[in-house]
Each structure stands twice: as structure tokens, then as C-alpha cells.
Amino acid sequence: MKDFCEALLSARVSTDVEDVYKRAIETENYPNGLREHWNGVYAYVDIMQESNKESTLMIQLLSHNPASLKQVVEWYERVGCEILRVDYKEE
């Protein structure tokens, strides 16, 4: 869609906490999530099991606000996520 900014990130986590990471990331980035003030970014996390001990989280982010999305992507990169694709659609 032309009006959305998008990002795709990945992160490796232990399989015994993969579901917790998924829930935390999705909850943080939802209007009625843990924050009093929502950041304007939606998140969906898909879990890809790599082995019995490690999984890869595919973190999909979507927002109408390029500045908010950039801020969230930069934070995830600082904490160890790999940026696979970004499209900020700034005009």
C-alpha cells in the first residue's frame, strides 16, 4: 500500500522464550498495549524454529508515521535485531 511505512527485522532467541518475545513485541506495538502513549507502530512476529535450542523471530512493523517507525527500527537494531528491509515512503 502506498500510505504505509514498513520494516522487516529478525532476531535469534532461545526456543524456551520465543513465545514470550512474540507476545512482548506485539503488545508493546499495539494501541492498547503496555504503554500509556502508543508509538503508532503495529507489529506482528512470526516464529521460525531453527533448532531445538534456537529460533528466529521475523518481526514485521507497519506505520503511517515514518519518524515513529525509524525510531522503533533503530531501537531494535541497537538491542541486536538484524534489519532485513525498510521502506519509509517519505515524500
Buried (B, 14 or more C-beta within 10 A) or exposed (E): EEEBBBBBBBBBBEBEEBEEBBEBBBEBBBEEBEEEEBBBBBBEBEBEEEEEEEBBBBBBBBBEBBEBBBBBBEEBEEEEBEBEEBEBBEE
